[in-house]
């Protein structure tokens, strides 16, 4: 009989590709995954090949949101009684920990980022101290743990003296079909080159810098695929700078549609700012999604991203977020055909190595203990 595994996240499941990939991998290993999240009034439907459960919550942010989420999650997991619990990020760990102790079941921690170093917490010392206290109390007690980059894993190993593995957020490539016609409604309406940012619209992602740089880039459009805390501010910026013909907001897209949009891009950007260790050590999934789609990249001069881009020679490194310097790099990345041909030649090699099918071998080693 298959062992039931609960995977808890605090989002609405729609665009969380990492947890979906983990669930599919566990299913292939013989587990019975159940993905648990929350639902919002604007949430899109979720269709998966494994069970999902989304909880309605009274609050959407703040202390009451996190308390309400963990309260509801605790009772749901207690009733579900899984054989193995997986907490995705620190905000879902408390409820999972309590249920794992009550039911005497193993708990695995999947840290998608260096949670206590996210920019949203750096200016809030009291809130950050509470999360840090929770992390110190709970993380050393988990049965196994893994995270998204080697530098974050090194920090956790040193702080908590546990063996954090690394499972990078790489895309699935076994089913990639670049010959399939693009059916997305987000089609290019002109001969303009497409610069793509995909992901959360939050503080420190470098989106403001990319928008400002578009004042000095002609023959191109900046497409922003995603949503987040600063979306309205970004839209106001575009209006004030009169860039509405150069910058398009695509909103949150389902995974399949986002993949189609990515394939249309001429350049993918990942311009995280050095705001705390979380971003400094970041290895964003969008970087690998661009590579898998055969799209050259422009990334910040941060160690993990720089290492990938320089190793595979698939794009440029931005030493500065100053608008004119960034615009110059964007124009080089879009219109320097000699460089582009080199990157396009290297991208398939990088894509073949940087895929989930290779990375899930680490998952198999971790979860094999409980098969």
Buried (B, 14 or more C-beta within 10 A) or exposed (E): EEBBBBBBBBBBBBBBBBBBBBBBBBBEBEBBBBBBBBBEEEBEEBEEEBBBBBBEBEEEEEEEBBEBBBBBBBEBBEEBEBBBBBBBBBBBBBBBBBBBEEBEBBBBBBBBBBBBBBBBBBEEEEBBEBBBEBBEEBBEBBBBBBBBBBBBBBBBBEBBEBEBBBBBBBBBBEEBEEEEEEEBEBEBEEEBBBBBBBBBBBBBBBBBBBBBBBBBBEEBBBBBBBBBEBBEEBBEBBEEBEBEEBBBBBEBBEEEBBBBBBBBBBBBBBBBBEBBBBBBBBBBBBBBBBBBBBBBBBBBBBEBBBBBBEEBBBBBBBEEBEBEBBBBBBBEBBBEEEBBEBBBEBBEEBBEEBBBBEBBEBBEEBBEEBE
